[in-house]
């Protein structure tokens, strides 16, 4: 088995693409807002580009826009044709961050494919953008300014997939809205759409969640991991492939997990990740182009050891994934030519240093530098 210690300064197993030097206290983005035309199409970037005029504390990426949280205010850039910028307009594209119309202090962000949510300092949730499949817990199509979501309170974390959104409350309960056709909401239902929050049927207190295309994952206080939803490529990690898993199932891991992530952009891709207590990354699911980072290209129906150590955060979207180390280095792996990828089997070090937060979808990625 390979043992790649990515936190090390030198490693013969790693590739470095270091044409750029990161600017401190800044935000960088890569990929492109593909399919949205105009300046957005022209502004795609294989290597990270500086996002101007921002010194935030958190960042978040969506397929069509980016978000940053700065001193309690939310800023957005990218495509705005479905209200994604949250400033009362439907601007096609802007590369300059604009302030989202929220007057209450915000503490956390979340997004799905083309919609966004912000959690204020009281635990209330506000949503804007495209409400595909009622994923924003609202009825109606698009919202160009934030609207308070009814039925949610004491929320501390939010994650979205293609057509659903998950919310983690301070008491460890998880709720979801949106499309439930493939068991996306983990509420025992495989039909319809839900604009009212539904409780995910998890057995214990949850401390972390993530979501991808029609799939959700949760880490419990004791380090156990549960997953539900689309299982066409083994994303659920239960040793088999099923179209729908509508109740969370336990993922068999050899140790407690300390952080998790799941991605996917279509029903036929999506990989899941867990960093274990010993620091090793385990992965499973779609692996046609080494998304699982085990040096192979066959889907993994159960978790496998990758031999990668040292990641403290994982971000993933379509067919590429990103790992951040405690030292602020950022590595990518997966499909050559996908966002942020130079290709090759080994994880590639990206030309950024001092990274403290990273987010990715199938189309774009964004990193916060300190």
BATI-779616 format. One record per residue: z, x negated, y of N, C-alpha, C, O in turn. Coordinates in steps of 0.02 Angstrom, whole numbers, padded with zeros to 5 digits, always signed. Last residue first. Layout:
N
ZXYZXYZXYZXY...
This chain:
370
+00210+00221+01648+00265+00203+01694+00264+00128+01705+00306+00102+01742+00086+00342+01617+00104+00272+01620+00163+00263+01668+00164+00293+01721+00030+00467+01510+00072+00452+01568+00097+00380+01563+00124+00359+01512-00129+00524+01456-00070+00482+01446-00036+00470+01512-00068+00464+01564-00236+00637+01370-00205+00616+01433-00142+00577+01417-00105+00595+01371-00394+00694+01306-00328+00665+01297-00301+00644+01364-00340+00633+01411-00509+00820+01242-00480+00776+01293-00414+00747+01271-00381+00771+01225-00553+00891+01128-00600+00871+01180-00573+00819+01228-00611+00777+01253-00449+00922+01042-00512+00899+01013-00560+00871+01065-00603+00832+01048-00309+00851+01132-00342+00906+01097-00407+00878+01069-00418+00818+01070-00155+00767+01168-00225+00766+01149-00245+00833+01120-00206+00868+01088-00040+00665+01260-00059+00731+01234-00133+00729+01220-00171+00695+01254+00101+00560+01288+00030+00567+01272+00018+00637+01244+00061+00664+01210+00211+00454+01379+00196+00521+01354+00121+00524+01342+00081+00496+01379+00221+00323+01412+00284+00357+01397+00273+00429+01374+00320+00461+01351+00145+00165+01410+00136+00237+01398+00203+00268+01379+00237+00243+01334+00128+00030+01438+00181+00067+01472+00175+00141+01465+00199+00179+01508-00051+00019+01436+00015-00007+01421+00067+00031+01461+00051+00060+01513-00214+00036+01369-00161+00062+01411-00096+00029+01390-00087+00013+01331-00334+00037+01286-00323-00008+01343-00273+00019+01394-00288+00025+01453-00275+00062+01116-00310+00084+01176-00291+00040+01236-00238+00010+01236-00300-00007+00960-00256-00007+01018-00297+00012+01080-00349-00020+01094-00345+00083+00818-00369+00045+00875-00320+00050+00933-00301+00105+00952-00312+00075+00645-00296+00103+00710-00316+00055+00766-00306-00005+00762-00453+00034+00539-00387+00020+00565-00374+00056+00631-00421+00066+00669-00589+00074+00525-00536+00101+00483-00468+00094+00514-00428+00141+00516-00700+00122+00662-00668+00076+00616-00610+00107+00580-00584+00160+00600-00697+00175+00837-00722+00173+00769-00685+00122+00727-00643+00085+00752-00648+00198+00960-00701+00147+00956-00728+00141+00886-00778+00107+00875-00595+00347+01034-00604+00309+00973-00661+00259+00979-00716+00277+01001-00574+00442+01133-00531+00384+01132-00541+00337+01073-00501+00291+01063-00644+00572+01036-00612+00552+01099-00566+00492+01090-00524+00491+01045-00757+00499+00914-00718+00554+00942-00679+00528+01002-00682+00468+01018-00812+00381+00870-00849+00418+00920-00813+00479+00947-00834+00508+00997-00743+00399+00709-00776+00356+00758-00818+00397+00806-00855+00442+00786-00602+00495+00676-00675+00496+00678-00702+00447+00729-00685+00453+00788-00456+00391+00666-00493+00451+00649-00567+00442+00658-00593+00387+00649-00341+00331+00793-00377+00325+00730-00412+00392+00716-00398+00442+00748-00258+00234+00921-00296+00293+00898-00328+00278+00831-00342+00220+00814-00109+00187+01009-00160+00175+00959-00195+00240+00940-00165+00294+00944-00021+00116+01141-00052+00177+01116-00109+00158+01070-00153+00119+01089+00140+00051+01189+00071+00042+01167+00045+00107+01137+00083+00148+01112+00274+00063+01221+00225+00090+01267+00153+00076+01250+00109+00086+01291+00370+00028+01131+00352-00023+01181+00299+00001+01229+00279-00037+01273+00372+00132+01044+00427+00128+01091+00413+00077+01146+00441+00081+01201+00200+00192+01031+00258+00153+01009+00312+00153+01063+00299+00171+01120+00101+00332+00989+00134+00293+01042+00193+00256+01014+00232+00285+00976-00053+00375+00918+00017+00358+00906+00043+00313+00961+00012+00263+00979-00172+00502+00893-00147+00449+00936-00073+00438+00921-00035+00486+00912-00324+00554+00808-00252+00558+00822-00231+00496+00860-00265+00445+00861-00467+00659+00780-00437+00595+00800-00363+00607+00815-00343+00662+00832-00526+00781+00765-00535+00732+00712-00512+00662+00732-00536+00613+00705-00432+00866+00863-00484+00883+00815-00486+00833+00757-00452+00843+00707-00283+00814+00895-00322+00873+00914-00371+00891+00859-00353+00928+00813-00121+00741+00919-00183+00749+00881-00218+00813+00904-00186+00860+00928+00007+00621+00937-00032+00674+00968-00098+00680+00931-00128+00629+00914+00170+00562+00907+00103+00572+00881+00070+00630+00919+00102+00681+00931+00294+00442+00944+00260+00504+00963+00190+00504+00934+00156+00454+00935+00335+00324+00893+00388+00370+00914+00360+00437+00937+00397+00484+00948+00287+00211+00765+00269+00263+00813+00329+00307+00829+00369+00324+00785+00320+00117+00666+00332+00100+00736+00314+00153+00786+00325+00143+00846+00199+00094+00535+00268+00097+00558+00270+00087+00633+00228+00053+00661+00091+00143+00407+00098+00132+00479+00171+00143+00499+00201+00194+00483+00070+00182+00280+00083+00112+00291+00090+00094+00365+00095+00035+00382+00055+00315+00251-00001+00281+00283+00009+00206+00289-00040+00170+00301+00091+00417+00113+00114+00363+00155+00054+00327+00185+00006+00312+00150+00050+00591+00115+00041+00523+00088+00067+00473+00139+00066+00485+00199+00080+00763+00072+00091+00705+00116+00081+00639+00080+00101+00631+00022-00059+00847-00008+00013+00833-00001+00021+00772+00043-00026+00733+00051-00193+00850+00001-00160+00914-00005-00084+00908-00002-00049+00958+00007-00308+00767+00095-00244+00757+00062-00206+00823+00061-00189+00850+00114-00483+00735+00080-00428+00776+00104-00365+00766+00062-00368+00757+00002-00543+00570+00093-00537+00630+00051-00476+00669+00073-00423+00639+00084-00561+00435+00135-00596+00492+00167-00599+00551+00119-00653+00577+00106-00441+00304+00179-00484+00341+00133-00515+00401+00170-00498+00415+00227-00344+00245+00256-00400+00204+00236-00449+00238+00189-00493+00205+00161-00252+00332+00303-00234+00297+00242-00292+00254+00216-00289+00229+00160-00266+00420+00411-00249+00350+00424-00225+00313+00362-00184+00267+00367-00309+00547+00416-00243+00538+00387-00220+00465+00392-00162+00449+00379-00439+00533+00461-00390+00562+00507-00318+00551+00482-00272+00548+00522-00550+00481+00393-00488+00442+00397-00440+00467+00450-00404+00427+00481-00639+00586+00387-00656+00526+00426-00593+00485+00442-00586+00459+00497-00586+00686+00310-00656+00668+00297-00674+00602+00332-00720+00567+00310-00461+00745+00298-00465+00672+00297-00537+00649+00283-00547+00599+00248-00343+00872+00326-00413+00852+00334-00417+00776+00340-00383+00745+00381-00186+00835+00247-00235+00882+00273-00304+00852+00276-00323+00811+00234-00059+00718+00305-00092+00759+00255-00142+00806+00288-00141+00815+00349+00055+00578+00322+00005+00624+00348-00027+00662+00290-00023+00640+00232+00190+00478+00386+00159+00514+00330+00109+00565+00359+00120+00591+00414+00242+00327+00454+00203+00387+00466+00176+00414+00400+00143+00378+00363+00408+00259+00452+00340+00262+00425+00307+00329+00440+00339+00381+00438+00540+00258+00493+00489+00237+00540+00418+00242+00515+00371+00230+00554+00635+00311+00413+00626+00239+00407+00570+00213+00452+00555+00153+00451+00622+00447+00442+00680+00412+00468+00674+00336+00462+00704+00300+00502+00445+00474+00478+00507+00481+00441+00562+00437+00469+00551+00396+00513+00331+00571+00563+00363+00506+00562+00431+00514+00530+00471+00555+00552+00199+00669+00509+00272+00666+00515+00293+00592+00514+00274+00556+00468+00056+00775+00531+00088+00709+00534+00163+00717+00539+00189+00763+00571-00100+00849+00480-00029+00855+00497+00004+00786+00490-00017+00745+00449-00263+00903+00534-00219+00858+00496-00148+00864+00523-00137+00882+00581-00416+00985+00536-00345+00989+00552-00303+00947+00506-00306+00955+00445-00556+01091+00494-00524+01027+00504-00451+01038+00523-00427+01095+00526-00608+01219+00482-00623+01171+00428-00599+01100+00445-00621+01053+00412-00582+01296+00591-00549+01316+00528-00560+01264+00473-00524+01266+00423-00560+01174+00724-00597+01227+00689-00559+01244+00625-00511+01211+00608-00468+01086+00769-00507+01122+00820-00550+01177+00790-00573+01221+00826-00312+01005+00743-00369+01043+00718-00402+01082+00774-00369+01108+00819-00140+00962+00713-00198+00973+00757-00251+01016+00723-00236+01057+00680+00034+00923+00727-00022+00952+00688-00078+00967+00737-00066+00982+00795+00181+00823+00710+00123+00845+00749+00073+00876+00701+00070+00857+00643+00352+00762+00728+00297+00794+00692+00239+00809+00740+00247+00808+00801+00495+00656+00697+00448+00688+00742+00387+00711+00703+00372+00683+00650+00578+00630+00591+00607+00623+00658+00560+00649+00712+00581+00662+00769+00615+00692+00427+00568+00677+00480+00604+00673+00547+00653+00708+00559+00697+00623+00285+00698+00667+00342+00646+00644+00394+00636+00584+00404+00589+00577+00146+00646+00568+00191+00643+00620+00246+00594+00656+00254+00480+00621+00071+00532+00581+00038+00594+00568+00080+00646+00550+00053+00434+00794+00083+00433+00726+00111+00489+00686+00080+00542+00714+00065+00354+00939+00062+00392+00890+00023+00382+00820+00051+00329+00790+00043+00377+01070+00172+00334+01014+00156+00377+00961+00120+00430+00942+00145+00406+01242+00142+00434+01175+00152+00384+01122+00130+00353+01127+00077+00318+01368+00231+00336+01336+00168+00360+01265+00183+00337+01233+00230+00317+01522+00323+00326+01449+00321+00348+01424+00253+00392+01454+00221+00195+01641+00281+00267+01627+00285+00277+01552+00280+00248+01521+00236+00059+01645+00264+00087+01683+00319+00163+01678+00326+00192+01708+00371-00074+01557+00238-00004+01551+00218+00036+01583+00274+00047+01552+00327-00241+01572+00187-00188+01596+00230-00120+01584+00199-00110+01598+00140-00322+01498+00098-00348+01519+00163-00292+01537+00211-00295+01519+00270-00261+01350+00022-00263+01423+00025-00289+01442+00094-00279+01405+00143-00244+01214-00083-00279+01241-00025-00281+01317-00031-00300+01344-00083-00096+01118-00124-00152+01161-00140-00187+01182-00076-00162+01170-00021+00016+01047-00085-00018+01027-00147-00077+01070-00166-00106+01060-00219+00064+01080+00038+00100+01107-00021+00064+01094-00086+00078+01125-00137+00015+01054+00166+00048+01001+00128+00085+01024+00067+00133+00991+00046-00059+01124+00256+00010+01147+00244+00049+01097+00202+00111+01098+00203-00188+01072+00255-00145+01060+00313-00072+01077+00301-00028+01049+00333-00289+01081+00160-00225+01053+00139-00176+01041+00195-00128+01004+00187-00395+01145+00216-00404+01074+00202-00338+01041+00181-00331+00980+00184-00351+01278+00230-00415+01265+00198-00423+01192+00177-00455+01177+00126-00240+01341+00282-00229+01288+00233-00294+01268+00197-00292+01245+00141-00169+01416+00424-00231+01396+00391-00218+01336+00345-00190+01285+00366+00007+01448+00404-00058+01462+00435-00116+01440+00392-00114+01444+00330+00144+01327+00411+00114+01392+00394+00046+01399+00428+00030+01361+00474+00286+01223+00368+00220+01233+00397+00191+01299+00373+00211+01325+00321+00432+01122+00395+00401+01182+00369+00334+01193+00405+00326+01175+00463+00539+00988+00355+00479+01010+00391+00451+01071+00355+00446+01072+00294+00706+00924+00386+00657+00957+00343+00599+00984+00386+00608+01000+00445+00799+00875+00475+00740+00835+00461+00690+00865+00414+00637+00836+00402+00901+00960+00509+00915+00912+00457+00855+00869+00438+00859+00829+00392+00839+01043+00603+00892+00997+00625+00907+00944+00574+00925+00888+00592+00662+01046+00565+00729+01074+00569+00779+01021+00588+00764+00961+00589+00504+01063+00635+00554+01016+00607+00623+01046+00618+00640+01067+00673+00354+01152+00601+00420+01150+00632+00463+01098+00596+00460+01091+00535+00188+01206+00637+00233+01162+00600+00299+01159+00638+00300+01163+00700+00042+01310+00615+00102+01290+00651+00146+01247+00607+00143+01251+00545-00131+01354+00640-00078+01324+00600-00018+01307+00644-00027+01291+00703-00250+01380+00709-00224+01430+00660-00169+01402+00616-00161+01425+00559-00260+01222+00759-00304+01279+00748-00277+01323+00691-00282+01304+00633-00086+01188+00791-00156+01169+00792-00198+01232+00781-00175+01287+00792+00076+01144+00855+00027+01193+00832-00042+01164+00836-00057+01122+00879+00252+01109+00834+00185+01089+00855+00137+01141+00827+00154+01178+00781+00428+01086+00870+00372+01124+00845+00307+01091+00868+00307+01051+00914+00601+01052+00838+00536+01029+00863+00481+01072+00831+00486+01091+00773+00715+01110+00789+00724+01065+00846+00657+01041+00874+00656+01013+00929+00782+01258+00716+00724+01215+00729+00736+01173+00791+00765+01197+00840+00894+01312+00593+00884+01295+00664+00828+01244+00672+00827+01193+00638+00809+01392+00454+00864+01356+00486+00847+01342+00559+00792+01357+00582+00697+01463+00403+00764+01473+00374+00822+01442+00413+00879+01464+00405+00575+01564+00490+00602+01499+00471+00675+01504+00451+00711+01545+00479+00466+01661+00528+00517+01668+00474+00538+01599+00448+00522+01580+00392+00450+01691+00700+00427+01652+00642+00483+01649+00591+00541+01637+00609+00443+01843+00783+00486+01791+00759+00457+01757+00697+00440+01791+00648+00327+01874+00915+00347+01885+00846+00390+01827+00822+00376+01769+00837+00300+01945+01075+00323+01889+01035+00349+01910+00967+00387+01958+00960+00156+02047+01096+00229+02043+01098+00253+01987+01053+00227+01980+00997+00026+02035+01058+00042+02014+01126+00118+02011+01136+00142+01975+01181-00053+01995+00913+00011+02017+00939+00022+01990+01009+00026+01930+01019-00185+02049+00807-00162+02007+00862-00099+02037+00891-00091+02098+00894-00230+02057+00629-00221+02080+00698-00199+02026+00747-00196+01967+00730-00149+01987+00486-00195+02035+00515-00178+02045+00588-00120+02042+00608-00043+01944+00399-00109+01911+00402-00161+01960+00428-00212+01973+00395+00130+01914+00413+00074+01958+00426+00010+01917+00429+00008+01863+00458+00242+01834+00412+00228+01873+00352+00170+01920+00358+00159+01963+00315+00244+01756+00523+00289+01815+00523+00276+01860+00463+00296+01918+00463+00165+01650+00563+00219+01639+00514+00268+01696+00509+00327+01685+00492+00057+01656+00644+00122+01667+00675+00180+01660+00627+00238+01663+00648-00057+01637+00563-00043+01590+00617+00028+01595+00644+00057+01545+00664-00115+01702+00458-00044+01687+00453-00020+01641+00508+00033+01609+00501-00241+01726+00501-00232+01676+00448-00159+01657+00440-00143+01603+00416-00222+01823+00600-00267+01838+00544-00258+01789+00486-00265+01807+00428-00153+01827+00716-00114+01819+00655-00156+01825+00592-00130+01832+00537-00163+01776+00885-00199+01792+00823-00156+01779+00762-00125+01726+00757-00014+01803+00982-00085+01791+00974-00112+01812+00907-00087+01859+00876+00144+01717+00980+00100+01770+01002+00029+01752+00984+00012+01693+00973+00309+01679+00913+00238+01666+00924+00201+01728+00946+00223+01785+00935+00465+01588+00908+00426+01649+00916+00354+01631+00929+00338+01576+00952+00606+01517+00831+00536+01508+00851+00502+01575+00854+00508+01616+00808+00775+01464+00868+00727+01513+00842+00658+01499+00870+00650+01472+00925+00863+01377+00931+00828+01354+00871+00782+01404+00839+00751+01389+00788+00915+01416+01050+00957+01428+00991+00923+01408+00927+00951+01419+00873+00813+01394+01142+00869+01347+01141+00915+01356+01080+00949+01309+01061+00653+01422+01060+00709+01442+01102+00767+01392+01094+00769+01353+01047+00486+01383+01061+00551+01364+01033+00606+01381+01082+00605+01357+01139+00336+01465+01030+00388+01452+01079+00453+01437+01042+00473+01473+00997+00158+01458+01010+00225+01457+00981+00275+01436+01034+00260+01395+01077+00005+01549+01012+00053+01507+01049+00122+01514+01015+00141+01569+00995-00168+01555+00961-00098+01577+00957-00054+01527+00995-00075+01470+01007-00296+01507+00947-00288+01575+00971-00217+01601+00964-00206+01661+00961-00282+01368+00926-00345+01396+00950-00337+01465+00979-00368+01481+01030-00115+01339+00983-00171+01321+00940-00235+01351+00969-00241+01358+01030+00022+01274+01083-00030+01322+01067-00082+01294+01020-00092+01233+01016+00198+01268+01115+00137+01236+01088+00087+01290+01072+00105+01344+01049+00347+01239+01207+00291+01283+01190+00232+01242+01166+00218+01189+01194+00524+01243+01234+00464+01207+01212+00410+01257+01194+00425+01311+01169+00628+01323+01273+00630+01253+01294+00567+01214+01276+00558+01159+01301+00684+01484+01326+00633+01444+01292+00637+01372+01318+00647+01361+01378+00761+01590+01375+00794+01532+01345+00746+01490+01304+00764+01464+01251+00645+01722+01333+00697+01693+01375+00729+01634+01338+00723+01629+01277+00523+01847+01323+00541+01778+01309+00595+01755+01358+00590+01768+01418+00483+01973+01364+00509+01965+01297+00526+01895+01276+00543+01883+01218+00339+01939+01468+00397+01980+01449+00419+01964+01377+00379+01943+01336+00293+01803+01565+00285+01833+01499+00347+01875+01483+00403+01848+01484+00228+01806+01728+00287+01799+01686+00276+01836+01620+00254+01894+01620+00080+01721+01768+00111+01786+01758+00171+01776+01712+00165+01741+01662-00014+01613+01877+00038+01623+01826+00068+01694+01828+00079+01723+01881-00188+01656+01903-00123+01635+01929-00069+01650+01876-00079+01695+01835-00294+01703+01833-00305+01644+01875-00243+01621+01912-00245+01571+01949-00314+01756+01673-00267+01759+01729-00275+01695+01770-00265+01640+01744-00419+01858+01567-00401+01795+01599-00354+01806+01658-00355+01859+01689-00388+01991+01487-00431+01934+01473-00404+01869+01503-00370+01831+01469-00253+02088+01413-00303+02073+01463-00338+02008+01447-00319+01973+01400-00079+02057+01385-00140+02095+01371-00189+02082+01428-00169+02067+01484+00012+01912+01327-00007+01960+01378-00066+02000+01354-00099+01980+01306+00035+01799+01256+00085+01852+01252+00074+01904+01307+00121+01936+01330-00073+01716+01252-00025+01705+01306+00030+01758+01308+00067+01763+01357-00154+01764+01151-00113+01705+01137-00062+01690+01191-00012+01656+01178-00240+01870+01139-00173+01884+01164-00126+01825+01153-00065+01833+01148-00363+01811+01110-00324+01840+01055-00253+01857+01074-00209+01857+01031-00353+01714+01253-00391+01726+01191-00347+01752+01136-00298+01720+01117-00337+01712+01396-00289+01745+01351-00324+01764+01285-00325+01822+01265-00358+01575+01502-00390+01621+01454-00339+01647+01404-00302+01608+01373-00234+01568+01635-00294+01545+01600-00322+01598+01553-00312+01658+01564-00053+01570+01616-00115+01581+01653-00173+01552+01613-00164+01516+01563+00123+01612+01614+00060+01596+01581+00001+01608+01627+00004+01651+01672+00295+01567+01600+00241+01592+01642+00175+01568+01612+00170+01512+01587+00458+01601+01541+00392+01571+01528+00340+01606+01570+00340+01668+01576+00629+01550+01569+00575+01599+01571+00508+01563+01565+00501+01505+01583+00726+01453+01580+00701+01468+01513+00649+01523+01511+00627+01541+01456+00757+01415+01706+00799+01467+01677+00779+01485+01606+00811+01527+01574+00661+01327+01749+00728+01300+01736+00778+01353+01713+00836+01337+01702+00511+01380+01657+00550+01364+01717+00621+01344+01698+00640+01343+01639+00371+01326+01574+00439+01350+01563+00480+01330+01624+00485+01271+01641+00202+01376+01572+00253+01334+01602+00321+01367+01591+00328+01428+01597+00046+01375+01484+00111+01405+01498+00156+01353+01531+00148+01293+01519-00132+01409+01475-00074+01366+01488-00011+01406+01497-00014+01465+01515-00291+01404+01388-00237+01438+01423-00177+01392+01430-00172+01342+01393-00385+01358+01300-00405+01365+01370-00353+01404+01410-00369+01433+01462-00306+01323+01182-00372+01296+01195-00392+01299+01268-00412+01249+01297-00142+01311+01252-00184+01320+01193-00254+01298+01215-00261+01259+01262+00007+01226+01310-00062+01249+01317-00090+01268+01249-00066+01246+01197+00152+01191+01412+00120+01203+01348+00050+01228+01360+00034+01250+01415+00294+01108+01489+00227+01134+01489+00203+01148+01418+00230+01120+01370+00452+01116+01580+00412+01100+01522+00344+01136+01525+00337+01187+01559+00512+01149+01701+00541+01094+01663+00499+01074+01602+00510+01020+01575+00490+01203+01870+00466+01202+01801+00494+01141+01766+00501+01087+01796+00557+01305+01998+00554+01240+01966+00537+01244+01892+00565+01285+01856+00444+01425+02070+00508+01412+02036+00503+01345+02000+00450+01328+01974+00318+01448+02115+00367+01428+02165+00434+01410+02134+00477+01383+02168+00155+01415+02069+00221+01430+02043+00272+01404+02094+00270+01346+02113+00003+01391+02061+00042+01436+02104+00106+01459+02070+00111+01515+02046-00031+01218+02040-00028+01285+02011+00020+01328+02053+00071+01303+02077-00121+01110+02142-00055+01136+02125-00061+01207+02098-00091+01250+02129-00247+01004+02072-00227+01056+02119-00160+01084+02096-00144+01082+02036-00324+00844+02055-00272+00891+02036-00255+00940+02092-00251+00922+02150-00497+00824+02052-00437+00814+02093-00384+00865+02074-00397+00925+02077-00602+00867+01982-00570+00806+01957-00507+00790+01996-00467+00748+01975-00644+01031+01939-00620+00986+01990-00588+00926+01957-00550+00933+01909-00757+01166+01905-00728+01101+01886-00701+01065+01947-00731+01068+02001-00768+01303+01943-00798+01278+01881-00766+01213+01859-00751+01204+01800-00635+01408+01996-00676+01348+02009-00703+01320+01943-00666+01315+01894-00572+01529+02016-00609+01517+01953-00659+01461+01965-00718+01466+01947-00405+01536+02086-00477+01529+02090-00507+01525+02019-00470+01520+01970-00267+01534+02081-00299+01593+02109-00374+01589+02115-00405+01632+02146-00225+01424+02014-00217+01423+02087-00254+01482+02120-00269+01479+02180-00243+01392+01880-00184+01430+01900-00172+01433+01975-00116+01443+01997-00341+01330+01809-00308+01291+01861-00248+01327+01891-00206+01295+01924-00397+01425+01724-00354+01373+01695-00316+01333+01748-00263+01305+01733-00482+01531+01748-00417+01532+01781-00371+01476+01759-00311+01479+01775-00600+01502+01691-00562+01557+01661-00491+01560+01689-00445+01587+01658-00647+01393+01761-00688+01454+01762-00653+01514+01731-00672+01571+01744-00598+01267+01778-00557+01323+01801-00592+01389+01798-00569+01437+01830-00586+01105+01706-00622+01167+01712-00574+01223+01733-00518+01227+01710-00485+00989+01799-00533+01004+01747-00569+01069+01760-00582+01088+01817-00307+00999+01830-00374+00976+01847-00420+00992+01788-00396+01007+01733-00146+01042+01900-00199+01050+01850-00264+01021+01877-00276+01020+01937+00031+01031+01913-00035+01015+01940-00086+01019+01883-00071+01001+01826+00187+01104+01950+00135+01093+01900+00068+01082+01936+00051+01118+01983+00349+01042+02001+00286+01077+02014+00234+01058+01962+00237+01004+01933+00457+00961+01971+00464+01033+01961+00402+01074+01975+00402+01134+01963+00404+00831+01990+00458+00856+02032+00463+00933+02030+00471+00965+02082+00266+00870+01900+00290+00822+01949+00341+00855+01995+00325+00900+02033+00170+00880+01760+00231+00907+01789+00261+00854+01835+00279+00800+01812-00001+00917+01731+00051+00867+01744+00109+00901+01778+00100+00945+01820-00143+00953+01628-00084+00974+01665-00037+00915+01675-00033+00870+01633-00321+00980+01613-00261+00941+01603-00206+00966+01647-00218+00998+01699-00447+01076+01520-00411+01055+01581-00352+01011+01562-00334+01006+01503-00506+01113+01401-00544+01123+01462-00509+01099+01525-00538+01102+01579-00420+01082+01295-00491+01069+01287-00528+01071+01354-00577+01035+01363-00276+01003+01372-00309+01059+01341-00383+01042+01334-00406+00993+01363-00128+00905+01383-00201+00909+01380-00223+00973+01347-00192+00995+01298+00003+00856+01491-00020+00898+01436-00095+00905+01440-00123+00910+01495+00147+00759+01544+00076+00776+01546+00058+00818+01485+00093+00817+01435+00288+00723+01651+00260+00749+01589+00186+00764+01599+00164+00779+01654+00312+00669+01774+00359+00652+01721+00335+00676+01653+00359+00652+01601+00187+00599+01889+00227+00651+01857+00277+00623+01807+00282+00563+01797+00106+00562+02008+00159+00521+01980+00208+00567+01944+00265+00573+01966-00061+00572+02068-00009+00600+02026+00041+00546+02005+00021+00491+01987-00184+00534+02127-00135+00570+02166-00079+00602+02123-00053+00655+02142-00311+00539+01996-00284+00519+02060-00226+00563+02083-00218+00620+02062-00319+00474+01841-00316+00538+01875-00279+00526+01940-00221+00504+01940-00422+00346+01776-00364+00363+01816-00371+00432+01847-00423+00448+01876-00484+00354+01610-00496+00355+01681-00433+00376+01718-00395+00418+01693-00509+00269+01453-00466+00307+01500-00486+00298+01573-00502+00243+01595-00674+00283+01383-00614+00245+01398-00573+00282+01451-00600+00321+01489-00764+00387+01383-00744+00359+01319-00680+00318+01327-00637+00319+01282-00768+00534+01477-00753+00462+01478-00731+00439+01409-00685+00468+01379-00855+00655+01579-00826+00634+01515-00819+00558+01514-00857+00522+01546-00914+00704+01692-00852+00667+01701-00820+00646+01635-00764+00622+01635-01020+00784+01667-01035+00716+01689-00972+00673+01690-00977+00612+01689-00954+00903+01639-00993+00871+01586-01005+00797+01604-01000+00754+01561-00898+00930+01765-00855+00920+01707-00890+00886+01650-00861+00844+01617-01004+00954+01848-00968+00891+01856-00924+00877+01796-00913+00819+01777-01096+01053+01732-01082+01029+01799-01047+00962+01800-01059+00920+01757-01013+01108+01577-01068+01094+01623-01046+01063+01688-00988+01047+01698-00935+01140+01473-00921+01175+01534-00968+01156+01591-00963+01183+01646-00953+01065+01361-00973+01134+01358-00963+01173+01422-00980+01232+01425-00812+00957+01378-00878+00972+01350-00891+01046+01347-00846+01086+01333-00733+00875+01466-00727+00948+01463-00794+00976+01439-00827+01013+01475-00695+00726+01375-00731+00763+01425-00723+00837+01414-00709+00860+01358-00603+00571+01358-00640+00627+01330-00678+00663+01385-00691+00633+01437-00450+00540+01452-00511+00519+01418-00542+00580+01383-00512+00633+01380-00340+00494+01588-00370+00542+01543-00431+00512+01509-00460+00464+01535-00184+00440+01653-00251+00424+01632-00276+00479+01584-00237+00506+01544-00071+00431+01788-00097+00470+01733-00168+00449+01718-00209+00440+01763+00065+00319+01839+00001+00353+01847-00017+00391+01783+00017+00385+01732+00147+00200+01850+00165+00265+01879+00103+00307+01892+00090+00328+01948+00027+00064+01853+00094+00092+01843+00102+00159+01878+00070+00173+01928-00132+00063+01778-00094+00061+01841-00027+00096+01830-00024+00150+01802-00198-00035+01646-00167+00027+01670-00130+00014+01735-00100-00039+01745-00354-00105+01631-00284-00120+01644-00252-00059+01676-00276-00035+01727-00483-00112+01506-00452-00083+01566-00380-00104+01571-00347-00119+01521-00526-00167+01387-00567-00179+01446-00533-00156+01511-00552-00178+01565-00476-00179+01253-00434-00190+01311-00474-00206+01374-00458-00253+01410-00452-00133+01102-00506-00122+01150-00474-00123+01219-00446-00073+01241-00407-00205+00950-00388-00194+01020-00450-00186+01063-00495-00227+01060-00358-00164+00787-00412-00178+00833-00389-00163+00903-00356-00113+00914-00253-00231+00659-00265-00186+00715-00323-00211+00758-00335-00271+00763-00221-00321+00564-00248-00258+00540-00267-00211+00597-00295-00158+00585-00159-00428+00617-00228-00438+00598-00260-00373+00577-00322-00369+00572-00057-00414+00754-00068-00388+00687-00142-00394+00671-00184-00368+00708+00066-00447+00875+00005-00468+00843+00001-00437+00774+00052-00433+00739+00179-00373+00914+00134-00397+00965+00067-00416+00934+00015-00403+00964+00221-00221+00826+00218-00293+00832+00168-00314+00885+00120-00278+00900+00208-00088+00806+00249-00109+00864+00247-00184+00875+00268-00208+00927+00142-00069+00689+00103-00064+00751+00142-00085+00812+00113-00097+00865+00134-00138+00547+00188-00129+00595+00157-00128+00664+00146-00181+00693+00070-00080+00403+00049-00099+00470+00107-00085+00518+00125-00027+00529+00048-00103+00245+00106-00097+00290+00086-00125+00358+00085-00185+00368-00040-00026+00112-00041-00063+00175+00026-00052+00212+00055+00002+00209+00000-00042-00060+00000+00000+00000+00000-00044+00062+00036-00094+00065
